[in-house]
Amino acid sequence: MRAGPTQEEVRRHNLGTLLRYVHVHGATSRAELTSRLGLNRSTIGALTAELISAGLVSEAAPRETGRAGRPSLVVRPESGRVYAYALSIEVDRLRAARVGLGGRILEQYETERPPGMSADDAVQPLARFIRQMRASVPDDARCVGSGLAVAGMVRREDGMVRLAPTIGWVEEPVGAALRAELGEDGKFTIGNHADVCALAEHARGAAVGCDNVIYLYGDVGVGAGIVAGGHRVTGHGGYSGEVGHMVVNPYGRPCSCGSRGCWETEIGEHALLRLAGRSDRSGRDAVLAVVDAAMRGDSQAQHALRQVGDWLGFGLGNLVNIFNPEVVIFGGTLRDVYLGAAAQIRSRLNAVGLPACREHVRLRTPELGTDAALIGAAELAFERLLDDPLLS
């Protein structure tokens, strides 16, 4: 039987806990750290000194407090000196950023991803963005890792995109292509787009303080990031959250995955635009135009929005019954659908969801907007440092 943790293990755990708190909450006084972490003042002082020595945080007196007595020193993450690279491969664009400790985006680049672009071709501009950012990094800065979000099913251990029908990829070795192009800088921790958005919103956005969360992301396809008991639900191999391929209408339309009647065929971008008589258009602007037309009284747009909202609430009711979340966040074009059809969605949810599962559920839009994927990808990269700040 193993003895309890050693003093060294406790110290490393406490270092990680303190760094994680400052990383998530930003500048924090020593007094608040003492209260929140349940450690005494001298321990907080010693841990802070060690993190300062490692170049991970800084400490300074607060600005004028207006209170008598000696103010508590404020601990801040070294956002400008400690950073991660974050990439996002999406249906219509490629994005890259350098994200500082504390979740602050320091630099950001993006370009269009035209239809039919292969994985090899997509890697080229992403690698170029990283080289550009690398050239502007201060000499004393430290990269702690890299994260990648992909709109598809990605094998975690090697970054193989098993299936991404909305971008036309099957068995594409994106991870290997990045490593070949970037060498050491090409070692990425990889996650599904919706999954990393859920991670970001849970840590810094609309789901702060909630341990059971569903983040629904939609454009052409639909996926979900799920947090249960404060932990991401990734499944064996990392393929969980493919809720867009939950069959809701067995006699419905064919899906790009090869099945029929998948949820995304009823609530995705193509479904809304088809019902609104606008199949010749695509993209976020086209979805917004339908929502706007519905708000102005266009009967066909209103019908389209009601139909998609009804199916959205139907599938959501099933997810709520299974996962019993505290909050559901609608991202991508589903945000716009939700804002235009909130009453319809809630009505169907109430009809399908069990009262005990759905009566407390809050429906929300993202607070981090389009930055969620990059911030979430960076969180994947920061995880190893936050678990043990003294690892080199």
Salt bridges, closest charged atoms under 4 A:
GLU8 OE2 - ARG11 NH2 2.73
GLU8 OE2 - ARG12 NE 2.90
GLU9 OE2 - ARG2 NH2 2.73
GLU50 OE2 - ARG11 NH1 2.11
GLU59 OE2 - ARG30 NE 2.54
GLU78 OE2 - ARG81 NH1 3.76
GLU90 OE1 - ARG93 NE 3.03
GLU90 OE2 - ARG95 NH2 2.86
GLU90 OE2 - HIS193 NE2 3.76
GLU107 OE2 - ARG98 NE 2.84
GLU110 OE1 - ARG93 NH1 3.30
ASP140 OD2 - ARG81 NE 3.41
GLU157 OE2 - ARG155 NE 3.97
ASP158 OD2 - ARG155 NH2 2.75
GLU171 OE2 - ARG162 NE 2.68
GLU181 OE2 - ARG131 NH2 2.94
GLU184 OE1 - LYS187 NZ 3.29
ASP185 OD2 - ARG134 NH2 2.66
ASP195 OD2 - ARG232 NH1 2.58
ASP211 OD1 - HIS202 NE2 3.80
GLU264 OE1 - HIS245 NE2 3.68
ASP292 OD2 - ARG296 NE 2.92
ASP310 OD1 - ARG348 NE 2.92
ASP336 OD2 - ARG284 NE 2.43
ASP336 OD1 - ARG335 NH1 3.31
GLU379 OE2 - HIS23 NE2 3.02
GLU379 OE2 - ARG204 NH2 3.14
GLU383 OE2 - ARG20 NH2 2.96
ASP387 OD1 - ARG20 NH2 2.97
ASP388 OD1 - ARG12 NH1 2.72
